Amino acid sequence: MVELMPGWEVCGEASTGREAVEMVGRLHPQIVVMDVTMPELNGLEATRLIKKIAPKTEILMFTGLETEQLIRQVFEAGARSYILKTDGRAQLEAALQALALHKPYFTTQVGEILFTKLLHGKSRGEESTGDGRLTDREREIVQLLAEGGSNKEVAQALGISVKTVETHRAAIMKKLKFKSFSDLVRYAIRNNIISA
C-alpha cells in the first residue's frame, strides 16, 4: 500500500524486531511501520530501541491487537500512531501523512478505547507486575525465553553472559512473584510480549 502512495518510498522491510532495529540504524527512515507481534524482539521492544537510536524517526504501530493496556504501552514506548489492521487503507494513508508532519494519529476506535479508560479509571484486564514494571532488558529476556530460547541462546542473542541471563531470569521471577516457567510464558502471552 505504501509503495502505491505518490511520493513515498519503502526503503526496507524486516521480518524480525531485531532486524528492524538494525535497519533503522543503517537506513534512517522517516517513518517505521511496525507490528506488535514480531519474532526475536516484539514490536513494543523494537519501538523502544528505535526511539533510542533514532529519536526523530516516527513509528506507526499497525497491528490487529487492540487492548487499552497495549495501546498505552505502545505510546509510552515512543510510537505516535496506532492503526488497527482492520482500519483499512485510508486510515493508514492518513496516519502516514500525519507522521510525515510529526503529528500523532490514531483512529476513532483507538480513541474510544483510550477514552473508556479515562472515564472508568483502571484498565480492564490490566496485568499486575508484582513490585513494578519490567525493564526493557527484562522484557527482551522474557520474550526470548518464552519463545523457547535456552539461557545460552538468550545470552548469545543479547551479547551477554549466561550468568547474566540467569540473574535476570531469577530477578524477573521474583519481581513478578512467579513460581514456575509456565507462569512466565502465560504472562508473556497475556501482555502481548509473544503471540500464542
N, C-alpha and C positions, 0 to 999 in steps of 0.2 A: 504493500500500500504506500509506504513512504517513497519508494522509488518512482511511483506514478505521480507524485506531487511535484508540480513545476518548481524548479529552483532548489530542490532537495536532493541530497546525495547520501547514500548509505556507504560509510567508509569502512565498515567492518561488521562481522557477525561472530558471536561467541556462543559456544554450546555449554559452557560451564561458568559459574560465577567467578572462579579464579582467572579463567581466560578473559572474561570481560574486564576485570580489573587491570590485567596486564595490557590488554589492547587499549584501554583508556590512557594508560601511562605512555604508550607508544604513539597513538593516533591523535590524541587531544580533541575528541569530538565536542561539538557544541551541546548536543543532547544525546543521552543514552536512554534507549527504551529497554526496560528491564522487566523480567518476570520474577515473582516471589519464589517459585519453586524451580530451582536450578541445582544440578548436582555439584558436589565438592564444596561449594560455597553458595548458600542461598542468596536470593536477590536482596534481602534485607541487609545481610552482612556485606555483600558486594557493594551496595549503595554506601554504607558507612566508609568502606575503604576507598571508594572512588572519590567521595567528598573530601577525604583527607589528602589524596594525591592530586586532585583536580577540582578545587573548590568552586570554580566558575562553570564547570560542566553541570548542566541541568539534567535531572533524572526524572523520567516518566515511568511510573510503575504501571505496567499493562498486564493485568492478571485476572484470573477467574475467581479469586478469593475476595471476600468482602466483609470480614468481621470488623467491628469497631476497633478492637484491640490492635489488629494487624494494620488497619489504616493509620491509626495513631503512631504505631511503631515505624511505619514507612515514612511519615512526615518527620518524626523525630530523627530518623536516620539521615535525612537530608533531601529526600525526593520532594519535588514541588508540584507533582501531578500524579493523580491516581485514577486510572481508567480501567473499567471492567471490560473483559474481552467480549462481553455481550453488548457493550455500548455501541459498537459499530464504527464505521469509517469516519463519519462526520465528527464524532467526538474525538477520535484520535487526531484528526487533522487540526481541530480547534485547540487541542492540548499542545500539539507541537508548535502551532503558531504563537500561542501564549508563552510557551517556554522560550521560544526564539527571542521574545521581548523581555525575558527574565521575569515573567509574571506567573504566579501559580494558577493551576487549573484542576478542577475536579468536577465530576458530573453531578447532576441533581441527586442521583441515587446515593453517591458517596456523601454528599452534603446532608441528606436525610439521615443517614446512619450516624454521622457526627453530631447532628442537631439533636437526635434522640438521646445520645449520651449526655449532651449538655443539659437537656431537660430533666433527665432521670438520674443523674449522678453516676454511680459506679457502673462500669462496663458490664454488660451481661456476659457471663461465662468467662470473666477475666481470670487468668491463671495466677494463683499465688506463687510467688517465688521465694518463700521462706524469709530469710533475713534481708533479702534485697534482690535487685535485678542482677542478671549475669553480665559480666564484662564482655566486650567484643571478642576477646580471645577465648573466653569460656564458651560463648555461643558457637564459635568456629569449632572448638573441640567437641561440643555436644553434637553438632551436625555430623562431623566426620565419624565419631563413634557410633551414632545412631544409624548412619548409613552402612555400618558393618566394618568399619576400619579397626584394625588392631592398634594397640598403643604404638607399636613400631611404625605402622603405616601413617598414623596421625603425626608422629614425630617427623617422619620424612616429608610429609606434605607441608608442614608448617616450618620446617627448618629448625626444630628444637630437639632437645634430647628426650629419650623415652622416659627418663626420670621426671622431667618437667611435665610431660603429659600425664604421668601417674599422679603427680602432685595436684595438677589442675583437676583431674578427674575426681580425686578424693575431696577437694575443696568444693566442687560443684555438687557432689552427692550430699555433702554436709550442709551447704547453703540451701539446697532445695529440700533437705530433710528426706532424701530418698534412701531406701534400704536395698534396692536391687537395680540392676542394669535395665530391666524391663520398665521400671518406673521412669527412667531417664528417656527411654525410647518413646514411651507414651507421652511424656512431656514435650519431646521434640515434635511429635505429630500434632498434638493439641495446639502448640504455639507456632505452627507453620514453619518450623526450622527445617523439617523434612516433610515430604509428602508421603501419605500412606500407600 
